[in-house]
Amino acid sequence: MGDYGVRLEYTGKNDRLAVVTIDRPDRKNVFDEAMFNSLEEVSEKLEEKLPRAVVLTGGGEEAFSAGFDINPDNPQVSGLIDAVNKNDVGPCETLMLRIKEVVNKLVFLPTPIICALNGIAYGGGAELAVRCDMRVMDPKAVICFSEVSLGLMPDWGGGPALTRLVGPATAADLILTARRVGAEEALRLGLANRISEGGGALKEAVDIAEAISKNGPRAVRGALSIIRKAPGMSLERALDLETKTAAELTATGECVHGITAFLAKKEPEFPDE
């Protein structure tokens, strides 16, 4: 893999937070096979030692990620070119399923994932960003679903994720025009949660993660599971699932710590698992 990859650092009180950095700044943090493998390894480590929140960002100051490495020196590209020449769908689908498997392993972790967009997020980078639970953008950051300008389309899960986030009409605007969206517009569209101070996207995202980490970890995971699932359910089914999840949470007794602290006018200290 050389001297690039995806880095994992635990931080905060009792290592309750994790910062994941896409670290290939000389190539705008693009993904090749080694980068996908590295992201998968990091996700597996996070599964083994699940933090209360994860912050995902890009290395350097220029890019969050410019997505898939389309340079000819990437073996995955040569494999796709061969498939195109043979009009063979199989290798194309295999690669796309592999990419989606890796991305899913990260974004399906049962803990909040906050994306700190420190710079440009193009193509797969934009898709990865919208698959996170929240996004903080640097004022100079730009999101662009650039795939159709290359004769491609989103395939990291960004199409469904963006549509859930901003609605079909706005998703069509952003994906089909491949236009660039700055931080202010992203905030208006609901694509970004917050705009940081210049150079402060990572700090802002970590601040959000720290605020989350002070709350009941089971409560956060339970609420997050409903937030993620509800858009794909009928209202009736979502309400039923919320009741079931909330009842199971209450029965764990985690609320005893929160209510006791509230009545004593103290900050709660929720235990880890």
N, C-alpha and C positions, 0 to 999 in steps of 0.2 A: 504493500500500500504506500510505501514511501513515507514522506514526512507530512502527510495530510490525512485527515480523517474527521470523525465526529467525536468531540471531547465531552466528557461527563465530569461534573464537579458537584459534590454535595456541599451545602452551605447552610447557614442559619442555625438556630438553636437546635441542638441534638441532630444536626444534619437533616432537618425536616424539609429542606428545599433542595432542588436539583437544578443546575443550569446546564443545558445541553447546547454546545456550540458547533455549528457546521463550519468546519475549519479548513477551508481551502481558498484563502483570500486572493491568492495570485490568479485564480481562475474564477473569481466572483462566486466562490462556494458552489460550483456546479457539481452534480452527482454523476460519477461513473460507477462501475460495479464495485470497486473498492469502497467508495463512499456509502453505497447502499448497504454493503456488508457491515461497515462500521456502525451505521445507524441502527441496524438490526442488533448488533452486539450491545450497543448502549441501551436499547429498549429492553433487552433481556436482563441486563443488570438492574434497570429500574424496576422490572417485575420482581426481582429477587429482593430488592431493598426499596420498597415503594415510598417515595416522599409524599408529603402533604400537598405539594404543588411542584410543577415543572415549568421552567422558563426555557424557551427555545429561541436561539438567536444565531446570527452569522458572525464569523470571524472578520476582523478588520473593520474599516469604516465605510466601505463602498457598497457592500451588498449583504443582504440577508441570504439570498440564493438566486442565481439565474437559472435554476432548474436542471434539466438534463444536459449532460456534456455532449454536444452534437459534433465535436471535433472528430475528424477521421482517425485520430490516434486512440480513440476510445473503442475497444473491441466490440462493445455492444452496438456501436454505430455500424461497423463493418458487417456485423451479423444482420442488422436490419436492411442494409443496402443489398446484401445477398438475397434476403427474403423478398424484397421489392422486385429485384431482377427476375425472380422466379414466380412472382405473383403468389407467394406462399403466406397465407394468413397465420399459420401455426406459430412460427418463431415470433411474429409480432405480438400475438396474444400471450405467448409464454412470457415474454419480457414485461409486458404491461401488467400481467397478473403478479409477477415477481415484485415489481415496483410497488404495486398496491398492497401486497402482503407486507412489505417492509414499512410502508407508511402507516398501514392499519395497526401494526404492532405498537407503534408509538402513540398514535392518537386515540386508540381504544384503551389505553391504560386507564384504570378507574380513579384517576386523579386529575385535577384541573391542569390544562396545558395552556400557557400564556406565551404568545409569540411576540418577541421584541424585534420589530422590523427596523433594523439599524441602517438600512439602505435599500437598494432595489430588490424587488421580488418579482421575477419574470417567470413565465411558463410554469414549470413544476414548482418553482419556489413560491409563486403566488398560490398555487393549489395547496401546497403544504401549509401555508399561512392560514388559509380559510378553513382548513380542517382542524385547526386548533380551536380551543374554546373561547379565547379572547386574543385581541391584537392591540399592541401599543406601537404607534408609528413615530419615528423621528420626523421632524418637519420636512426633511429632504427626501424621505423615503417615497418610493413609487411602486405601485402594484400594477402589473400588466399581465393579463392572460394572453400571451403572445402566440399561442400555438397555431391559430388559424392563419397567421401571417406567414407561417412556414408550411402551410398545407397539412397541418396536423390538427388535433383537437385535444382538449384536456383528457388525461387518462390516469391521473393520480388520485382521482376521487373529487377533484375540484369542481366539476360541473354540478353534481348533486349538492355538494356542500355550499357552493356559492348561491345556488338557487334557494336552498333553505334559509340562507342568511339574509339575502336581499330581495328575494322574489324573482319569478320568471322573467319579467320584463327587464329589470335592471341586470340580471344575469345575462340575458341575451345581448343587451347593450355592451356589457364589458367583454364578453367572450367573443361575440361575432365581429366586433369592430377591432379587437385587439388594441384598444386605446390605453394610454397610460393614465393612471389615476393617482393624483397626489394626495397628501395626507388630509388636507382640509376637505376635499371632496369625499374621500374615503370615510371620514367621520360623519359627514352629512348623510351618506348612503347607508350607514350602519355597518360598513365594512371594517372600520376601525372603532375600538372602544375609546381610546384616548390618543392624544398627540402629546408627546413628551417635549421637554426642552431640547434644544439642539444637542445632539450627542448623548441624550439621556434616556433612550428607549429601554436599554437594559435595566438601568436603575429603576425606572418607573415600573417595569414589569416585575422586577424583584420586590418592589414595595407592595404591589398587588399580591404577589405570592406570599409575602410575609403576613399580610392582613388575613389572607385565607388560612394560613397555617395556625393562626391563633384560635380558630374556631374548631368545633368538634370534628375530628377527622371522619368519623362514621357519618355524621350529619352532612358534611360537605360531599362525600362520595354518594350518599343517597340522593341528595338534591341534584347533583350533577347527572346522575343516571337518568332522572326524569327529564331534565333539560335536554339531554342528548336524544332520548327516545321519543319524546312527545311530538315533535314535528312529523313523524312518520306514523302516528296513531290517530284514531278517532278521538274526539274529546272525551267521550265516555270511557274508552279504554285507558286513556292517559290518567283520568281522574281515579279510576279503580287502581291503577298501578301506583299512583302517588299515595293513596290510602294504605295499600298493602306495605309499601316501602317505608312509609312514615311509622306505621305500627311496629314493624320489625325493628326499626331504629330505636323507638322509644323503649321497647322491651329490653334493649341492650343495657339500659341504665346510663348511657353517656350523658343524658340530660340532667342527671343528678349533680354532676360536676358544674354544669352551667347554671342551673337554678340556685344551687347552694351559694355559688359565688355572687350571683345577682342579688340575692337576699342579704348577703353580707357586704354588699357594695365593694366587691373585690373583682379583679380581673380573673376570669376562669383559667384553670390550668388543666387542659384535657390530656389524659394519658395517651401514649401511643399504644398500638395494638399489643 
